[in-house]
Each structure stands twice: as C-alpha cells, then as structure tokens.
Amino acid sequence: MHESIVKGILSAQNGMNIYRGCTHGCIYCDSRSKCYQINHEFEDIEIKVNAPELLEEALRRKRKKSMISTGAMTDPYIHLEEKLGNTRKCLEIIEAYGFGLAIQTKSARILRDLDLLKKINEKSKCVVQMTLTTHDEELCKIIEPNVSTTKERYEVLKIMHEAGIPTIVWLCPILPYINDTEENIRGILNYSTKAKVYGIICFGMGLTLREGNREYFYQKLGEHFPGMKEKYISKYGNAYEIHSPNNAKLMKILKETCTAHHIHDTNACFQYLHQYEAKNQYEQITFPGFDDIL
C-alpha cells in the first residue's frame, strides 16, 4: 500500500472512492481498465489518508442532503479496511451529518459496521448493494478468489433485511461459457428472493472488456479455463461488450422471477439509489466535535 493526499473526495454525483486499487482479485474487474488512470500496481492500494477530513468538509458545506455512494470503483471493504478503518470513519461522518448512503461491496466485512448502517437508515436511507455472480462456490473461488463466498454474501443480505436495511443485488458480470447457465442464474435469483432484496441490477448477461482489464481477464482465462481464452478471442476479439449466447433466455428468467416476487428492475433501482429520504427532518443532528464547543 501507499499513501496519498488528495484534493477532493466527492464526485459531481456525490460518489466517492476511499481507496484506489483492490486486492479481491476478481478476474473480470473493470477497474483495471487504463481509462481510469490508476498509475500504480492495482494491488498496491492507494490510501487517501485525508478522505475523512475532505468528506466532512464537503458535507458541512452542502446546502441540501443527498445520498452519498461508494464502492463503484474500489470495494470499501478490501482487506486493509480491517486495519485502517477509513470506510468506518467516513460512515460515521455521513451518519453525523444526516446524509443517506448507497454502499456497494462483495465482502461480509460490512457486518462490522452494521451499527452505523442502521443509524444512517434510521435518519435517512441506507442501501446495501451486493454483487452476486456465481452460485457455484468452487467457481466463485476461481473468478473472485479473495472475497466472501456467494453464500456468505447471501447471509449478509439476509442480515441487512432483518435489520430493516434495503438491499440491491448486482447480477453481473456473467461470463459467457463459464457462468451463463440457467442453473447459475436461478441459484442467484433464489438467494435474492429468499433475502427479500429490493431490486436487482443487470445490464444483460455478459461483461465489458477494455484495455487493461481485457488483458488481465484473458490471462486468467488461460490459467484456469483451458482453451477458453482462444474461444473468446475468436468470437469476441477486442469487442467492448461481450454478450452471452444465452442472453435472451436468461434475461427472460430474470424478468419473470422479478415480476413474480415484486423485485424492482435496473431502472427503478438507480432511481431509488439516488433518491434521498429523510425519516425525521426535525431530528437534531450532532456534528463531530460539537460537544467540545459547548
């Protein structure tokens, strides 16, 4: 790992990445793409040491409450979070200032912060998003080697629901000829319905490959799936969007399941993630350090 001092933490859409790089080792990770300009080894995590201070400054100056999101580029619960606790520090600030939270992860480490997530959800809205790609636990260990197993993530979804925290599943990516099977999709959907998720985000059965992540992905295909790299190159070449030949069938299963169980679709999920909801607009907010002033 290495430390950096950054000039800002929130994007124009109120998203943030507390870390840059990742150690989860997912073979398909889009964040490896060169367009994101991570100019260091991907596993050499960049620690934004002043992220909590910048976040507090940004929230203090905002005139209107909103949802704050994290986890789109780098999982907020990478292994280093156990030691550093920077994600928790940021959650404490979000809770203190009464903002909402949309947080995305693949790790059961999020349960460490269940107390804060519940407090945020009591004041406004907290949405926990969990990526599920592979119902087969052995396959999961190959394509997502250093994260919580799919079953562990399912257990997290159940715990969040029991705590009154809404959840959303990202059903992606689906790798053609690897996990694009009816058995896999139905297994993930079964987890989702049993955990009573609010919605499922899915852009189609497939994945995207860009310069940087494509080379890494093909390398891992060669290591773990003999002949698959050549099959991909022959069929998809350097295409950005990689569609499963089973897309239509699997998307039909997804739509039918979501309709039957009243699970919201992708468009509804994105609207929900960006919609701030104050549970009690008259509740007094205690700001960090306020008691020291009195």
C-alpha positions in Angstrom: 0.0 0.0 0.0 1.0 3.6 -0.3 -0.5 6.9 1.0 -1.6 10.0 -0.9 -3.1 13.4 -0.1 -6.0 14.1 -2.5 -7.7 17.4 -3.3 -11.2 16.2 -3.3 -13.3 13.1 -2.4 -16.8 13.6 -3.8 -17.7 13.5 -7.5 -20.3 15.7 -9.0 -22.8 12.8 -8.4 -21.8 12.5 -4.8 -19.8 9.3 -5.3 -16.5 8.6 -3.6 -13.7 6.1 -3.6 -11.9 5.9 -0.3 -9.2 3.6 -1.8 -7.8 3.1 -5.3 -6.9 -0.4 -6.4 -8.1 -3.6 -5.0 -6.9 -6.9 -3.6 -10.0 -9.0 -4.2 -8.5 -10.5 -7.4 -11.8 -10.7 -9.4 -10.6 -11.8 -12.9 -13.1 -9.6 -14.7 -12.6 -6.3 -12.8 -13.4 -3.3 -15.0 -11.5 -1.0 -12.6 -8.2 -2.4 -14.1 -9.1 -0.5 -17.3 -6.5 2.0 -18.3 -9.1 4.7 -18.8 -9.3 5.1 -15.0 -5.6 6.1 -14.9 -4.6 4.1 -11.9 -0.9 4.6 -12.4 0.4 2.1 -9.9 0.2 -1.7 -9.5 -3.5 -2.5 -9.0 -2.9 -4.5 -5.8 -0.7 -1.7 -4.4 -3.6 0.1 -2.7 -3.6 3.9 -2.7 -4.7 5.1 0.7 -6.4 8.5 0.6 -5.3 9.5 4.0 -7.3 12.7 4.1 -10.5 11.2 2.7 -12.5 11.5 6.0 -11.5 15.1 6.5 -12.4 16.0 2.9 -15.7 14.3 3.3 -16.6 16.1 6.4 -15.7 19.4 4.9 -17.8 18.6 1.8 -20.9 17.6 3.7 -20.7 20.6 6.1 -20.8 22.9 3.1 -23.7 21.2 1.3 -27.0 23.1 1.4 -29.1 20.1 0.6 -28.9 16.5 1.9 -28.4 13.7 -0.6 -27.3 10.1 -1.0 -23.6 9.5 -0.8 -22.4 6.5 -2.7 -19.2 4.4 -2.5 -18.0 1.1 -3.9 -18.4 1.6 -7.6 -14.6 1.5 -8.4 -13.0 0.1 -5.3 -14.6 -2.1 -2.7 -14.8 -0.1 0.6 -14.2 -3.4 2.5 -10.9 -4.5 1.0 -8.6 -6.4 3.4 -6.8 -3.2 4.5 -10.0 -1.8 5.9 -9.8 -4.1 8.8 -6.6 -2.4 9.9 -7.2 1.2 8.7 -10.9 1.7 9.3 -11.2 4.6 6.8 -14.5 3.4 5.5 -16.0 3.3 9.0 -14.7 6.8 9.6 -16.5 8.1 6.5 -19.7 6.3 7.6 -19.5 8.0 11.0 -19.4 11.4 9.2 -22.3 10.5 6.9 -24.4 9.4 9.9 -23.5 12.5 11.9 -24.4 14.9 9.1 -27.7 13.1 8.3 -26.9 12.1 4.7 -28.0 8.9 3.0 -25.7 6.1 1.9 -25.6 3.7 -1.0 -22.7 1.3 -0.4 -21.6 -1.5 -2.7 -19.4 -4.4 -1.7 -18.6 -8.1 -2.1 -17.4 -8.6 1.4 -19.0 -9.8 4.6 -16.7 -7.3 6.4 -19.6 -4.8 6.0 -21.2 -6.5 9.0 -18.6 -4.8 11.2 -20.4 -1.6 10.5 -24.0 -2.8 10.9 -24.5 -0.4 13.8 -23.7 2.6 11.7 -25.7 1.4 8.7 -28.7 1.0 11.0 -28.3 4.5 12.4 -28.0 6.0 8.9 -31.1 4.2 7.8 -33.0 5.4 10.8 -32.2 9.0 9.9 -32.5 8.9 6.2 -31.8 5.9 3.9 -29.1 3.3 3.7 -29.0 0.9 0.8 -26.5 -2.0 0.8 -25.6 -3.3 -2.7 -24.1 -6.8 -3.0 -22.6 -8.2 -6.2 -23.6 -11.8 -6.9 -22.2 -13.5 -10.0 -21.7 -17.2 -9.3 -23.9 -19.6 -7.3 -21.3 -22.3 -7.6 -18.9 -21.9 -4.6 -16.0 -23.6 -6.3 -16.3 -21.4 -9.4 -16.6 -18.4 -7.2 -13.2 -19.1 -5.7 -11.7 -19.0 -9.2 -13.2 -15.9 -10.6 -13.5 -14.0 -7.3 -10.6 -15.5 -5.3 -10.2 -13.1 -2.4 -13.7 -12.1 -1.5 -16.5 -13.5 0.6 -18.2 -16.5 -0.9 -21.5 -16.1 -2.6 -23.3 -17.9 0.3 -21.6 -15.5 2.8 -22.8 -12.5 0.8 -26.3 -14.0 0.7 -26.2 -14.3 4.5 -25.2 -10.6 4.6 -28.3 -9.7 2.5 -30.5 -11.6 4.9 -29.0 -9.9 7.9 -29.5 -6.5 6.3 -33.1 -7.2 5.6 -33.7 -8.3 9.1 -32.2 -5.0 10.3 -34.6 -3.1 8.1 -31.9 -2.0 5.6 -32.9 -2.3 1.9 -30.6 -4.3 -0.4 -29.9 -4.4 -4.1 -28.1 -7.2 -6.0 -25.8 -6.5 -8.9 -26.2 -9.6 -11.1 -23.1 -9.0 -13.1 -20.9 -9.8 -14.8 -22.0 -13.1 -16.4 -19.1 -14.7 -18.3 -20.1 -16.5 -21.5 -19.4 -20.2 -21.5 -18.5 -20.0 -17.8 -21.4 -19.0 -15.6 -24.0 -18.1 -18.1 -26.2 -21.1 -17.3 -29.8 -21.4 -16.2 -28.7 -23.2 -13.1 -26.4 -20.4 -12.1 -28.9 -17.6 -12.7 -31.7 -19.4 -10.9 -29.4 -20.1 -8.0 -28.6 -16.4 -7.7 -32.2 -15.4 -8.1 -33.2 -17.9 -5.4 -30.7 -16.3 -3.0 -32.2 -12.9 -3.9 -35.8 -13.8 -3.4 -35.1 -15.6 -0.1 -33.1 -12.5 1.1 -36.1 -10.3 0.1 -33.9 -7.8 -1.9 -35.4 -4.5 -3.0 -34.1 -4.9 -6.6 -31.7 -6.5 -9.0 -29.4 -4.5 -11.3 -28.5 -6.4 -14.5 -27.4 -4.8 -17.8 -27.7 -8.1 -19.7 -25.9 -11.4 -19.5 -22.4 -10.7 -20.3 -19.5 -8.4 -19.4 -17.4 -5.5 -20.7 -13.7 -5.6 -21.6 -11.5 -2.6 -22.1 -7.8 -2.1 -22.5 -6.2 -3.1 -19.2 -8.9 -5.4 -17.8 -9.1 -7.3 -21.1 -5.5 -8.5 -21.0 -5.8 -9.5 -17.3 -9.0 -11.3 -17.9 -7.6 -13.2 -20.9 -4.5 -14.1 -18.8 -6.7 -15.6 -16.1 -8.8 -17.5 -18.6 -5.7 -19.1 -19.9 -4.7 -20.1 -16.3 -8.0 -21.5 -15.2 -10.0 -22.5 -18.2 -8.0 -24.3 -20.9 -9.0 -23.3 -24.4 -11.4 -20.5 -23.2 -9.0 -17.6 -24.0 -8.8 -18.7 -27.6 -12.6 -19.2 -27.8 -13.1 -15.6 -26.6 -10.6 -14.1 -28.9 -12.1 -16.0 -31.9 -15.7 -15.0 -31.0 -15.3 -11.5 -29.5 -11.9 -10.2 -30.4 -11.4 -6.8 -28.9 -15.1 -6.0 -28.5 -16.1 -3.9 -25.6 -19.5 -5.5 -24.9 -19.3 -9.3 -24.6 -22.8 -10.9 -24.8 -23.7 -14.4 -23.7 -25.3 -16.5 -26.4 -27.8 -17.4 -23.7 -28.7 -13.7 -23.0 -32.3 -13.8 -24.2 -33.2 -17.0 -22.3 -31.5 -15.9 -19.1 -33.0 -12.3 -19.2 -36.4 -13.8 -19.6 -35.9 -15.9 -16.5 -34.7 -12.8 -14.6 -37.7 -10.7 -15.7 -40.2 -13.4 -14.8 -38.7 -14.0 -11.4 -38.5 -10.3 -10.5 -42.1 -9.8 -11.6 -43.3 -12.9 -9.6 -41.5 -11.7 -6.4 -42.1 -7.9 -6.8 -38.4 -7.2 -7.2 -37.5 -3.9 -8.8 -35.6 -3.8 -12.1 -32.5 -1.9 -13.0 -34.1 1.5 -13.8 -36.1 1.5 -10.7 -33.0 0.6 -8.6 -31.0 3.5 -10.0 -33.8 5.9 -9.2 -34.1 4.5 -5.7 -30.3 4.7 -5.1 -30.2 8.5 -5.9 -33.4 9.4 -4.1 -32.7 10.9 -0.6 -35.3 10.3 2.0 -35.3 12.0 5.4 -37.0 9.9 8.0 -37.2 12.7 10.6 -36.5 16.1 9.2 -36.8 17.6 12.7 -34.3 15.3 14.4 -31.4 17.2 15.9 -28.1 16.3 14.3 -25.0 16.1 16.4 -21.9 17.2 14.5 -18.5 15.8 15.2 -16.7 18.0 17.7 -19.9 19.9 18.6 -19.9 18.9 22.2 -16.4 20.2 22.6 -17.5 23.7 21.7 -20.2 23.8 24.4 
